[in-house]
Amino acid sequence: MANDAVRTQYDKFFGADFMPLIRHEQTQGADSRMAYAAEFAAFQLGQIDKKLGRLIELLEQQHRPA
């Protein structure tokens, strides 16, 4: 499906370290750079949220009475 291909591309793109967008040996305008940085930050925050949620689940499992 096309949607899966796009999602895979975004996951790969945002899963790497942040790198400013450079196309045709030029940086993009300030608006484009800000939008990209915001998308990257939102993606990374989502990843942190998932990991913290999993960590909390594991900690709660350890402290449950048997």
Buried (B, 14 or more C-beta within 10 A) or exposed (E): EEEEEEEEEEEEEBEEEEEEEEEEEEEBEEEEEEEBEEEBEEBEEEEEEEEEEEEEEEEEEEEEEE
